[in-house]
Amino acid sequence: TYRIDKQTYVEVVVYSISAVVIAKIFEGNQQGGIYKFTWNGRDDKGVKMPKGDYVAEIRMGNERYIRKRIAIN
């Protein structure tokens, strides 16, 4: 979940702990507001990822980054 104050370009990406991109959940412009994304535990090809730790990163323009640890048990 994240909030945008004004229209901006946003990317929501999931990485492995070794910084390899696993899945790109969203990429594009968004209007101001509150957004929520849920990762389905699969890579961009639809393959279910193994148990372990992952990182979700939300990039908003060139200024703001939010990172969250995700654990698949």
PyMOL Python script that loads the backbone (N, CA, C, O; Angstrom):
from pymol import cmd

cmd.read_pdbstr("""\
ATOM      1  N   THR A   1       0.845  -1.174   0.000  1.00  0.00           N
ATOM      2  CA  THR A   1       0.000   0.000   0.000  1.00  0.00           C
ATOM      3  C   THR A   1       0.889   1.234   0.000  1.00  0.00           C
ATOM      4  O   THR A   1       1.878   1.298   0.729  1.00  0.00           O
ATOM      5  N   TYR A   2       0.527   2.220  -0.827  1.00  0.00           N
ATOM      6  CA  TYR A   2       1.291   3.468  -0.870  1.00  0.00           C
ATOM      7  C   TYR A   2       0.388   4.601  -1.317  1.00  0.00           C
ATOM      8  O   TYR A   2      -0.689   4.380  -1.871  1.00  0.00           O
ATOM      9  N   ARG A   3       0.842   5.807  -1.066  1.00  0.00           N
ATOM     10  CA  ARG A   3       0.073   7.006  -1.398  1.00  0.00           C
ATOM     11  C   ARG A   3       0.882   7.894  -2.317  1.00  0.00           C
ATOM     12  O   ARG A   3       2.089   8.057  -2.137  1.00  0.00           O
ATOM     13  N   ILE A   4       0.212   8.469  -3.306  1.00  0.00           N
ATOM     14  CA  ILE A   4       0.825   9.420  -4.222  1.00  0.00           C
ATOM     15  C   ILE A   4       0.074  10.741  -4.073  1.00  0.00           C
ATOM     16  O   ILE A   4      -1.157  10.762  -4.084  1.00  0.00           O
ATOM     17  N   ASP A   5       0.815  11.843  -3.934  1.00  0.00           N
ATOM     18  CA  ASP A   5       0.186  13.147  -3.766  1.00  0.00           C
ATOM     19  C   ASP A   5      -0.282  13.751  -5.085  1.00  0.00           C
ATOM     20  O   ASP A   5      -1.278  14.475  -5.114  1.00  0.00           O
ATOM     21  N   LYS A   6       0.424  13.462  -6.175  1.00  0.00           N
ATOM     22  CA  LYS A   6       0.059  14.002  -7.485  1.00  0.00           C
ATOM     23  C   LYS A   6       0.438  12.978  -8.546  1.00  0.00           C
ATOM     24  O   LYS A   6       1.132  12.005  -8.251  1.00  0.00           O
ATOM     25  N   GLN A   7      -0.010  13.190  -9.765  1.00  0.00           N
ATOM     26  CA  GLN A   7       0.299  12.240 -10.835  1.00  0.00           C
ATOM     27  C   GLN A   7       1.808  12.062 -10.963  1.00  0.00           C
ATOM     28  O   GLN A   7       2.564  13.034 -10.972  1.00  0.00           O
ATOM     29  N   THR A   8       2.228  10.813 -11.061  1.00  0.00           N
ATOM     30  CA  THR A   8       3.644  10.504 -11.207  1.00  0.00           C
ATOM     31  C   THR A   8       3.814   9.133 -11.844  1.00  0.00           C
ATOM     32  O   THR A   8       2.884   8.327 -11.868  1.00  0.00           O
ATOM     33  N   TYR A   9       5.004   8.879 -12.355  1.00  0.00           N
ATOM     34  CA  TYR A   9       5.352   7.583 -12.931  1.00  0.00           C
ATOM     35  C   TYR A   9       5.709   6.634 -11.794  1.00  0.00           C
ATOM     36  O   TYR A   9       6.482   6.993 -10.906  1.00  0.00           O
ATOM     37  N   VAL A  10       5.159   5.438 -11.814  1.00  0.00           N
ATOM     38  CA  VAL A  10       5.352   4.474 -10.725  1.00  0.00           C
ATOM     39  C   VAL A  10       5.764   3.130 -11.295  1.00  0.00           C
ATOM     40  O   VAL A  10       5.256   2.695 -12.328  1.00  0.00           O
ATOM     41  N   GLU A  11       6.694   2.475 -10.606  1.00  0.00           N
ATOM     42  CA  GLU A  11       7.054   1.084 -10.895  1.00  0.00           C
ATOM     43  C   GLU A  11       6.956   0.300  -9.593  1.00  0.00           C
ATOM     44  O   GLU A  11       7.434   0.752  -8.553  1.00  0.00           O
ATOM     45  N   VAL A  12       6.336  -0.876  -9.653  1.00  0.00           N
ATOM     46  CA  VAL A  12       6.264  -1.788  -8.514  1.00  0.00           C
ATOM     47  C   VAL A  12       6.922  -3.084  -8.963  1.00  0.00           C
ATOM     48  O   VAL A  12       6.436  -3.765  -9.866  1.00  0.00           O
ATOM     49  N   VAL A  13       8.058  -3.418  -8.305  1.00  0.00           N
ATOM     50  CA  VAL A  13       8.895  -4.533  -8.742  1.00  0.00           C
ATOM     51  C   VAL A  13       9.208  -5.431  -7.543  1.00  0.00           C
ATOM     52  O   VAL A  13       9.387  -4.946  -6.426  1.00  0.00           O
ATOM     53  N   VAL A  14       9.273  -6.747  -7.787  1.00  0.00           N
ATOM     54  CA  VAL A  14       9.701  -7.700  -6.764  1.00  0.00           C
ATOM     55  C   VAL A  14      11.064  -8.250  -7.170  1.00  0.00           C
ATOM     56  O   VAL A  14      11.264  -8.678  -8.307  1.00  0.00           O
ATOM     57  N   TYR A  15      12.007  -8.231  -6.211  1.00  0.00           N
ATOM     58  CA  TYR A  15      13.374  -8.702  -6.418  1.00  0.00           C
ATOM     59  C   TYR A  15      13.655  -9.912  -5.538  1.00  0.00           C
ATOM     60  O   TYR A  15      13.035 -10.098  -4.492  1.00  0.00           O
ATOM     61  N   SER A  16      14.604 -10.728  -5.986  1.00  0.00           N
ATOM     62  CA  SER A  16      15.156 -11.761  -5.102  1.00  0.00           C
ATOM     63  C   SER A  16      16.122 -11.062  -4.146  1.00  0.00           C
ATOM     64  O   SER A  16      16.442  -9.889  -4.338  1.00  0.00           O
ATOM     65  N   ILE A  17      16.587 -11.770  -3.123  1.00  0.00           N
ATOM     66  CA  ILE A  17      17.537 -11.144  -2.195  1.00  0.00           C
ATOM     67  C   ILE A  17      18.888 -10.888  -2.854  1.00  0.00           C
ATOM     68  O   ILE A  17      19.710 -10.150  -2.311  1.00  0.00           O
ATOM     69  N   SER A  18      19.129 -11.492  -4.025  1.00  0.00           N
ATOM     70  CA  SER A  18      20.365 -11.221  -4.764  1.00  0.00           C
ATOM     71  C   SER A  18      20.149 -10.134  -5.831  1.00  0.00           C
ATOM     72  O   SER A  18      20.938 -10.013  -6.767  1.00  0.00           O
ATOM     73  N   ALA A  19      19.074  -9.346  -5.680  1.00  0.00           N
ATOM     74  CA  ALA A  19      18.771  -8.178  -6.516  1.00  0.00           C
ATOM     75  C   ALA A  19      18.436  -8.517  -7.970  1.00  0.00           C
ATOM     76  O   ALA A  19      18.672  -7.703  -8.863  1.00  0.00           O
ATOM     77  N   VAL A  20      17.892  -9.700  -8.213  1.00  0.00           N
ATOM     78  CA  VAL A  20      17.426 -10.088  -9.545  1.00  0.00           C
ATOM     79  C   VAL A  20      15.930  -9.793  -9.619  1.00  0.00           C
ATOM     80  O   VAL A  20      15.179 -10.172  -8.720  1.00  0.00           O
ATOM     81  N   VAL A  21      15.492  -9.117 -10.684  1.00  0.00           N
ATOM     82  CA  VAL A  21      14.073  -8.805 -10.833  1.00  0.00           C
ATOM     83  C   VAL A  21      13.290 -10.103 -11.059  1.00  0.00           C
ATOM     84  O   VAL A  21      13.579 -10.862 -11.985  1.00  0.00           O
ATOM     85  N   ILE A  22      12.311 -10.340 -10.212  1.00  0.00           N
ATOM     86  CA  ILE A  22      11.471 -11.525 -10.296  1.00  0.00           C
ATOM     87  C   ILE A  22      10.181 -11.205 -11.048  1.00  0.00           C
ATOM     88  O   ILE A  22       9.775 -11.940 -11.949  1.00  0.00           O
ATOM     89  N   ALA A  23       9.547 -10.103 -10.666  1.00  0.00           N
ATOM     90  CA  ALA A  23       8.269  -9.742 -11.276  1.00  0.00           C
ATOM     91  C   ALA A  23       8.084  -8.235 -11.276  1.00  0.00           C
ATOM     92  O   ALA A  23       8.409  -7.553 -10.303  1.00  0.00           O
ATOM     93  N   LYS A  24       7.562  -7.732 -12.371  1.00  0.00           N
ATOM     94  CA  LYS A  24       7.181  -6.320 -12.450  1.00  0.00           C
ATOM     95  C   LYS A  24       5.666  -6.297 -12.325  1.00  0.00           C
ATOM     96  O   LYS A  24       4.952  -6.726 -13.232  1.00  0.00           O
ATOM     97  N   ILE A  25       5.181  -5.795 -11.198  1.00  0.00           N
ATOM     98  CA  ILE A  25       3.755  -5.834 -10.896  1.00  0.00           C
ATOM     99  C   ILE A  25       3.006  -4.689 -11.578  1.00  0.00           C
ATOM    100  O   ILE A  25       1.882  -4.869 -12.045  1.00  0.00           O
ATOM    101  N   PHE A  26       3.633  -3.513 -11.633  1.00  0.00           N
ATOM    102  CA  PHE A  26       3.001  -2.369 -12.281  1.00  0.00           C
ATOM    103  C   PHE A  26       4.071  -1.431 -12.806  1.00  0.00           C
ATOM    104  O   PHE A  26       5.139  -1.287 -12.211  1.00  0.00           O
ATOM    105  N   GLU A  27       3.764  -0.787 -13.944  1.00  0.00           N
ATOM    106  CA  GLU A  27       4.647   0.230 -14.498  1.00  0.00           C
ATOM    107  C   GLU A  27       3.781   1.203 -15.293  1.00  0.00           C
ATOM    108  O   GLU A  27       3.114   0.810 -16.250  1.00  0.00           O
ATOM    109  N   GLY A  28       3.793   2.479 -14.892  1.00  0.00           N
ATOM    110  CA  GLY A  28       3.013   3.475 -15.613  1.00  0.00           C
ATOM    111  C   GLY A  28       2.701   4.675 -14.765  1.00  0.00           C
ATOM    112  O   GLY A  28       3.136   4.763 -13.616  1.00  0.00           O
ATOM    113  N   ASN A  29       1.948   5.604 -15.322  1.00  0.00           N
ATOM    114  CA  ASN A  29       1.543   6.808 -14.604  1.00  0.00           C
ATOM    115  C   ASN A  29       0.328   6.508 -13.746  1.00  0.00           C
ATOM    116  O   ASN A  29      -0.569   5.763 -14.140  1.00  0.00           O
ATOM    117  N   GLN A  30       0.323   7.111 -12.552  1.00  0.00           N
ATOM    118  CA  GLN A  30      -0.829   6.991 -11.663  1.00  0.00           C
ATOM    119  C   GLN A  30      -1.198   8.376 -11.156  1.00  0.00           C
ATOM    120  O   GLN A  30      -0.335   9.223 -10.923  1.00  0.00           O
ATOM    121  N   GLN A  31      -2.497   8.589 -10.992  1.00  0.00           N
ATOM    122  CA  GLN A  31      -3.005   9.832 -10.418  1.00  0.00           C
ATOM    123  C   GLN A  31      -2.789   9.817  -8.912  1.00  0.00           C
ATOM    124  O   GLN A  31      -2.529   8.763  -8.332  1.00  0.00           O
ATOM    125  N   GLY A  32      -2.894  10.974  -8.277  1.00  0.00           N
ATOM    126  CA  GLY A  32      -2.807  11.039  -6.826  1.00  0.00           C
ATOM    127  C   GLY A  32      -3.839  10.135  -6.184  1.00  0.00           C
ATOM    128  O   GLY A  32      -4.968  10.033  -6.663  1.00  0.00           O
ATOM    129  N   GLY A  33      -3.452   9.477  -5.097  1.00  0.00           N
ATOM    130  CA  GLY A  33      -4.383   8.592  -4.400  1.00  0.00           C
ATOM    131  C   GLY A  33      -3.654   7.508  -3.641  1.00  0.00           C
ATOM    132  O   GLY A  33      -2.428   7.524  -3.535  1.00  0.00           O
ATOM    133  N   ILE A  34      -4.410   6.572  -3.115  1.00  0.00           N
ATOM    134  CA  ILE A  34      -3.866   5.440  -2.360  1.00  0.00           C
ATOM    135  C   ILE A  34      -4.011   4.195  -3.217  1.00  0.00           C
ATOM    136  O   ILE A  34      -5.074   3.933  -3.781  1.00  0.00           O
ATOM    137  N   TYR A  35      -2.921   3.425  -3.308  1.00  0.00           N
ATOM    138  CA  TYR A  35      -2.889   2.225  -4.145  1.00  0.00           C
ATOM    139  C   TYR A  35      -2.414   1.039  -3.324  1.00  0.00           C
ATOM    140  O   TYR A  35      -1.664   1.187  -2.359  1.00  0.00           O
ATOM    141  N   LYS A  36      -2.867  -0.138  -3.728  1.00  0.00           N
ATOM    142  CA  LYS A  36      -2.454  -1.372  -3.056  1.00  0.00           C
ATOM    143  C   LYS A  36      -2.257  -2.452  -4.105  1.00  0.00           C
ATOM    144  O   LYS A  36      -3.111  -2.653  -4.969  1.00  0.00           O
ATOM    145  N   PHE A  37      -1.141  -3.140  -4.029  1.00  0.00           N
ATOM    146  CA  PHE A  37      -0.864  -4.269  -4.907  1.00  0.00           C
ATOM    147  C   PHE A  37      -0.555  -5.488  -4.057  1.00  0.00           C
ATOM    148  O   PHE A  37       0.002  -5.372  -2.965  1.00  0.00           O
ATOM    149  N   THR A  38      -0.917  -6.643  -4.559  1.00  0.00           N
ATOM    150  CA  THR A  38      -0.595  -7.898  -3.892  1.00  0.00           C
ATOM    151  C   THR A  38       0.159  -8.770  -4.884  1.00  0.00           C
ATOM    152  O   THR A  38      -0.306  -8.993  -6.002  1.00  0.00           O
ATOM    153  N   TRP A  39       1.322  -9.261  -4.474  1.00  0.00           N
ATOM    154  CA  TRP A  39       2.119 -10.145  -5.320  1.00  0.00           C
ATOM    155  C   TRP A  39       1.597 -11.562  -5.173  1.00  0.00           C
ATOM    156  O   TRP A  39       1.337 -12.015  -4.058  1.00  0.00           O
ATOM    157  N   ASN A  40       1.443 -12.264  -6.280  1.00  0.00           N
ATOM    158  CA  ASN A  40       0.896 -13.623  -6.261  1.00  0.00           C
ATOM    159  C   ASN A  40       1.956 -14.706  -6.027  1.00  0.00           C
ATOM    160  O   ASN A  40       1.645 -15.896  -6.069  1.00  0.00           O
ATOM    161  N   GLY A  41       3.199 -14.298  -5.782  1.00  0.00           N
ATOM    162  CA  GLY A  41       4.253 -15.276  -5.504  1.00  0.00           C
ATOM    163  C   GLY A  41       4.828 -15.924  -6.745  1.00  0.00           C
ATOM    164  O   GLY A  41       5.531 -16.931  -6.656  1.00  0.00           O
ATOM    165  N   ARG A  42       4.534 -15.352  -7.905  1.00  0.00           N
ATOM    166  CA  ARG A  42       5.012 -15.908  -9.175  1.00  0.00           C
ATOM    167  C   ARG A  42       5.878 -14.897  -9.904  1.00  0.00           C
ATOM    168  O   ARG A  42       5.752 -13.689  -9.700  1.00  0.00           O
ATOM    169  N   ASP A  43       6.767 -15.408 -10.765  1.00  0.00           N
ATOM    170  CA  ASP A  43       7.603 -14.511 -11.561  1.00  0.00           C
ATOM    171  C   ASP A  43       6.817 -14.022 -12.780  1.00  0.00           C
ATOM    172  O   ASP A  43       5.646 -14.365 -12.944  1.00  0.00           O
ATOM    173  N   ASP A  44       7.462 -13.224 -13.630  1.00  0.00           N
ATOM    174  CA  ASP A  44       6.781 -12.669 -14.802  1.00  0.00           C
ATOM    175  C   ASP A  44       6.338 -13.730 -15.806  1.00  0.00           C
ATOM    176  O   ASP A  44       5.488 -13.459 -16.655  1.00  0.00           O
ATOM    177  N   LYS A  45       6.898 -14.924 -15.721  1.00  0.00           N
ATOM    178  CA  LYS A  45       6.512 -16.020 -16.619  1.00  0.00           C
ATOM    179  C   LYS A  45       5.423 -16.910 -16.016  1.00  0.00           C
ATOM    180  O   LYS A  45       4.980 -17.867 -16.651  1.00  0.00           O
ATOM    181  N   GLY A  46       4.987 -16.590 -14.777  1.00  0.00           N
ATOM    182  CA  GLY A  46       3.940 -17.363 -14.125  1.00  0.00           C
ATOM    183  C   GLY A  46       4.441 -18.522 -13.286  1.00  0.00           C
ATOM    184  O   GLY A  46       3.645 -19.306 -12.768  1.00  0.00           O
ATOM    185  N   VAL A  47       5.771 -18.638 -13.146  1.00  0.00           N
ATOM    186  CA  VAL A  47       6.350 -19.734 -12.366  1.00  0.00           C
ATOM    187  C   VAL A  47       6.303 -19.388 -10.875  1.00  0.00           C
ATOM    188  O   VAL A  47       6.729 -18.308 -10.465  1.00  0.00           O
ATOM    189  N   LYS A  48       5.779 -20.321 -10.070  1.00  0.00           N
ATOM    190  CA  LYS A  48       5.708 -20.121  -8.629  1.00  0.00           C
ATOM    191  C   LYS A  48       7.115 -20.075  -8.045  1.00  0.00           C
ATOM    192  O   LYS A  48       7.935 -20.951  -8.324  1.00  0.00           O
ATOM    193  N   MET A  49       7.394 -19.062  -7.241  1.00  0.00           N
ATOM    194  CA  MET A  49       8.727 -18.884  -6.670  1.00  0.00           C
ATOM    195  C   MET A  49       8.899 -19.762  -5.435  1.00  0.00           C
ATOM    196  O   MET A  49       7.936 -20.026  -4.715  1.00  0.00           O
ATOM    197  N   PRO A  50      10.133 -20.216  -5.192  1.00  0.00           N
ATOM    198  CA  PRO A  50      10.387 -21.071  -4.034  1.00  0.00           C
ATOM    199  C   PRO A  50      10.325 -20.289  -2.725  1.00  0.00           C
ATOM    200  O   PRO A  50      10.349 -19.058  -2.710  1.00  0.00           O
ATOM    201  N   LYS A  51      10.244 -21.033  -1.639  1.00  0.00           N
ATOM    202  CA  LYS A  51      10.277 -20.410  -0.312  1.00  0.00           C
ATOM    203  C   LYS A  51      11.531 -19.564  -0.192  1.00  0.00           C
ATOM    204  O   LYS A  51      12.575 -19.888  -0.759  1.00  0.00           O
ATOM    205  N   GLY A  52      11.413 -18.478   0.553  1.00  0.00           N
ATOM    206  CA  GLY A  52      12.565 -17.613   0.761  1.00  0.00           C
ATOM    207  C   GLY A  52      12.154 -16.167   0.935  1.00  0.00           C
ATOM    208  O   GLY A  52      10.969 -15.852   1.051  1.00  0.00           O
ATOM    209  N   ASP A  53      13.143 -15.293   0.951  1.00  0.00           N
ATOM    210  CA  ASP A  53      12.918 -13.866   1.146  1.00  0.00           C
ATOM    211  C   ASP A  53      13.010 -13.117  -0.178  1.00  0.00           C
ATOM    212  O   ASP A  53      13.845 -13.425  -1.029  1.00  0.00           O
ATOM    213  N   TYR A  54      12.140 -12.134  -0.331  1.00  0.00           N
ATOM    214  CA  TYR A  54      12.081 -11.296  -1.519  1.00  0.00           C
ATOM    215  C   TYR A  54      11.893  -9.851  -1.070  1.00  0.00           C
ATOM    216  O   TYR A  54      11.579  -9.598   0.093  1.00  0.00           O
ATOM    217  N   VAL A  55      12.082  -8.911  -1.979  1.00  0.00           N
ATOM    218  CA  VAL A  55      11.921  -7.501  -1.660  1.00  0.00           C
ATOM    219  C   VAL A  55      11.004  -6.860  -2.692  1.00  0.00           C
ATOM    220  O   VAL A  55      11.233  -6.988  -3.895  1.00  0.00           O
ATOM    221  N   ALA A  56       9.971  -6.170  -2.227  1.00  0.00           N
ATOM    222  CA  ALA A  56       9.118  -5.378  -3.108  1.00  0.00           C
ATOM    223  C   ALA A  56       9.625  -3.945  -3.065  1.00  0.00           C
ATOM    224  O   ALA A  56       9.918  -3.412  -1.995  1.00  0.00           O
ATOM    225  N   GLU A  57       9.725  -3.332  -4.226  1.00  0.00           N
ATOM    226  CA  GLU A  57      10.185  -1.948  -4.295  1.00  0.00           C
ATOM    227  C   GLU A  57       9.178  -1.130  -5.097  1.00  0.00           C
ATOM    228  O   GLU A  57       8.752  -1.529  -6.181  1.00  0.00           O
ATOM    229  N   ILE A  58       8.810   0.014  -4.545  1.00  0.00           N
ATOM    230  CA  ILE A  58       7.918   0.941  -5.229  1.00  0.00           C
ATOM    231  C   ILE A  58       8.731   2.187  -5.540  1.00  0.00           C
ATOM    232  O   ILE A  58       9.243   2.852  -4.639  1.00  0.00           O
ATOM    233  N   ARG A  59       8.843   2.492  -6.819  1.00  0.00           N
ATOM    234  CA  ARG A  59       9.588   3.676  -7.263  1.00  0.00           C
ATOM    235  C   ARG A  59       8.580   4.705  -7.747  1.00  0.00           C
ATOM    236  O   ARG A  59       7.766   4.425  -8.627  1.00  0.00           O
ATOM    237  N   MET A  60       8.639   5.883  -7.175  1.00  0.00           N
ATOM    238  CA  MET A  60       7.723   6.959  -7.548  1.00  0.00           C
ATOM    239  C   MET A  60       8.530   8.114  -8.114  1.00  0.00           C
ATOM    240  O   MET A  60       9.174   8.853  -7.370  1.00  0.00           O
ATOM    241  N   GLY A  61       8.495   8.267  -9.424  1.00  0.00           N
ATOM    242  CA  GLY A  61       9.304   9.297 -10.060  1.00  0.00           C
ATOM    243  C   GLY A  61      10.774   9.028  -9.796  1.00  0.00           C
ATOM    244  O   GLY A  61      11.203   7.874  -9.762  1.00  0.00           O
ATOM    245  N   ASN A  62      11.537  10.077  -9.611  1.00  0.00           N
ATOM    246  CA  ASN A  62      12.967   9.941  -9.322  1.00  0.00           C
ATOM    247  C   ASN A  62      13.280  10.195  -7.859  1.00  0.00           C
ATOM    248  O   ASN A  62      14.450  10.232  -7.478  1.00  0.00           O
ATOM    249  N   GLU A  63      12.260  10.369  -7.037  1.00  0.00           N
ATOM    250  CA  GLU A  63      12.487  10.855  -5.685  1.00  0.00           C
ATOM    251  C   GLU A  63      12.234   9.863  -4.567  1.00  0.00           C
ATOM    252  O   GLU A  63      12.957   9.872  -3.571  1.00  0.00           O
ATOM    253  N   ARG A  64      11.239   9.016  -4.697  1.00  0.00           N
ATOM    254  CA  ARG A  64      10.777   8.252  -3.550  1.00  0.00           C
ATOM    255  C   ARG A  64      10.818   6.759  -3.815  1.00  0.00           C
ATOM    256  O   ARG A  64      10.356   6.275  -4.849  1.00  0.00           O
ATOM    257  N   TYR A  65      11.375   6.051  -2.865  1.00  0.00           N
ATOM    258  CA  TYR A  65      11.452   4.594  -2.959  1.00  0.00           C
ATOM    259  C   TYR A  65      10.934   3.989  -1.667  1.00  0.00           C
ATOM    260  O   TYR A  65      11.266   4.451  -0.575  1.00  0.00           O
ATOM    261  N   ILE A  66      10.128   2.964  -1.799  1.00  0.00           N
ATOM    262  CA  ILE A  66       9.646   2.229  -0.633  1.00  0.00           C
ATOM    263  C   ILE A  66      10.023   0.771  -0.849  1.00  0.00           C
ATOM    264  O   ILE A  66       9.759   0.208  -1.911  1.00  0.00           O
ATOM    265  N   ARG A  67      10.634   0.164   0.151  1.00  0.00           N
ATOM    266  CA  ARG A  67      11.007  -1.250   0.055  1.00  0.00           C
ATOM    267  C   ARG A  67      10.366  -2.022   1.202  1.00  0.00           C
ATOM    268  O   ARG A  67      10.289  -1.542   2.333  1.00  0.00           O
ATOM    269  N   LYS A  68       9.911  -3.223   0.884  1.00  0.00           N
ATOM    270  CA  LYS A  68       9.303  -4.079   1.891  1.00  0.00           C
ATOM    271  C   LYS A  68       9.771  -5.504   1.698  1.00  0.00           C
ATOM    272  O   LYS A  68       9.779  -6.023   0.581  1.00  0.00           O
ATOM    273  N   ARG A  69      10.161  -6.131   2.790  1.00  0.00           N
ATOM    274  CA  ARG A  69      10.593  -7.532   2.763  1.00  0.00           C
ATOM    275  C   ARG A  69       9.366  -8.421   2.669  1.00  0.00           C
ATOM    276  O   ARG A  69       8.362  -8.192   3.343  1.00  0.00           O
ATOM    277  N   ILE A  70       9.462  -9.444   1.821  1.00  0.00           N
ATOM    278  CA  ILE A  70       8.401 -10.432   1.661  1.00  0.00           C
ATOM    279  C   ILE A  70       9.006 -11.802   1.932  1.00  0.00           C
ATOM    280  O   ILE A  70      10.057 -12.132   1.384  1.00  0.00           O
ATOM    281  N   ALA A  71       8.364 -12.591   2.758  1.00  0.00           N
ATOM    282  CA  ALA A  71       8.844 -13.953   3.041  1.00  0.00           C
ATOM    283  C   ALA A  71       7.797 -14.943   2.549  1.00  0.00           C
ATOM    284  O   ALA A  71       6.619 -14.846   2.894  1.00  0.00           O
ATOM    285  N   ILE A  72       8.246 -15.901   1.733  1.00  0.00           N
ATOM    286  CA  ILE A  72       7.380 -17.002   1.307  1.00  0.00           C
ATOM    287  C   ILE A  72       7.780 -18.215   2.139  1.00  0.00           C
ATOM    288  O   ILE A  72       8.923 -18.670   2.085  1.00  0.00           O
ATOM    289  N   ASN A  73       6.840 -18.724   2.896  1.00  0.00           N
ATOM    290  CA  ASN A  73       7.119 -19.866   3.787  1.00  0.00           C
ATOM    291  C   ASN A  73       6.561 -21.153   3.228  1.00  0.00           C
ATOM    292  O   ASN A  73       6.704 -22.208   3.847  1.00  0.00           O
TER     293      ASN A  73
END
""", "prot")
cmd.dss("prot")
cmd.show_as("cartoon", "prot")
cmd.util.cbc("prot")
cmd.orient("prot")
